């Protein structure tokens, strides 16, 4: 049993969340009300924190997956005029952010592609021969 400092009642330990492996000083029910109240009173701050977190997460994801940081990604966007390297669609025409295209064997980053072009290369398993056969097929030469 533990005493909640907010609602001033004694409840079973299962009614308390954990913080650093120890039960919190307030029960789950009071914590929920406290969180909702904070959110209602700090909507702008919540948006700022969410936006900052998205940038931090994107940077960490880029570093761990491709070995580049967010600044490098943004510089690649500028160098490519915010357009896909294959189909030249501008970022504003896309529903998603540009994908980082890389060689699956070497891990080397090749450029930024729209989701469609990136998936297309992946489905063709980055095979130049298969891609050329697809070109010939589209030209009516097969």
N, C-alpha and C positions, 0 to 999 in steps of 0.2 A: 504494500500500500504506500501511496505517496500523496502529499498534500499539494494542491494546485494553488499557487500564489495569486492567481487572477480571480477565479471563482470561489476561492476559499473553501474548497471541499476536498475530502480525502477520497481518492479513487485507486483502483488497482493499477499496478505498474503498466499493464497492457494499454491503459488509456493515455500514456505519455509517450511522445516521440523521443527519439534519441538525438543527442548532440554530442559529437566526439565520443560516442560509445556509452554515454551516461544519459539517464532520463532527463528530459527538459524540466524546467521549473514550472511550466504551465502545461495543462492537459491538451490533447489533440483538438478537442472542441473549442477551447479558448484560443488556441493557436490559429485555428481556421478563421475565427471571427476577427482576430488581430490582423491576420494577413489580408483579409477582405477589406477591412477598414483602412489599412495602410494603402492598399491599391486604389481604393476610391479617393483617398486624399492626395495621392501622389502619381496620378496617371502620366503626367509629363515626365516625371523622373523615371518611371517604369519604362517608358518608351526610350529614353536616353540610355538606360542601362541595357535594354534589350539590343539596341543598335550597336552599342559598344561591344557587347558580348558576341554578336554576329561577326564583327570584324576580327575579334580575337580568335574565335573558333575557326573562321575561314583561313586565317594566317597559320594556325597550328595544323589544320588539315592539309593545306598546301605544302607545308614544310615536311610533314610526316609522310605524305603520299608521293610527292614529286620532287622534294628537295629545293623548292623555291618558296620565297616569302610573298606576302600580299603586295609589297612594293614592286617586286619583279613581275608579278601577274598584271598589276596595273600598268606597268611600263610596256609589257607585251601588248596590252589592249591599245595603248596609245600608238605603238609602232605599227599595229595592224589597222589603224584608223577605226577601232572598235568594230571591226568586221571579221567574219569567218574567213580563214585562209583559203578555204575551198570554194564555197558558194558566194562569198562576198556579202552575205546578209549582214546588215548593221545590227548591233546589239539592241537597238530600240525596236527592231522588228521581231525579236525573240521573246519567248515567254520565260526562258531560263537564262542564267548567266552562261557565259562562254565556258566550254569544257577545256581542260588542259589535255592536249593530245600528246602521247608519249610512246616511244618504242618499248614494247613489252619485253623485249629481250635485253636491251641495254639500259632501259629506264630513262634514256635521254628525252627531254622535253622537245617536241617539234614545233608546237605553236598552239594557238587557241582556235577551237572550232565550235560551230553551233552543235547542238545536241544531235541533230539529224545526221550531219556529216561525220561526227565522232562515232555514232552508233554504226553507221554504214561501214566505216573502216574496220570497226571491231567485228561486225558480222562477216566481213570478207577476210577476217583474220590477218589484216595488214598485208595480204598477198598481192604483189604487183601483177603477177600472172593472172590471177582471178579478176582483178580490176580491169586489166587490159581486155580480157575475154568479155567482160560486161560492156566495155566501150564498143568493141566490135559487134557485139550482139545488138546494142542500141543503134549502131550505124547500119544494121542489116547485113553485115558481112559474115555472119555465122548462120 
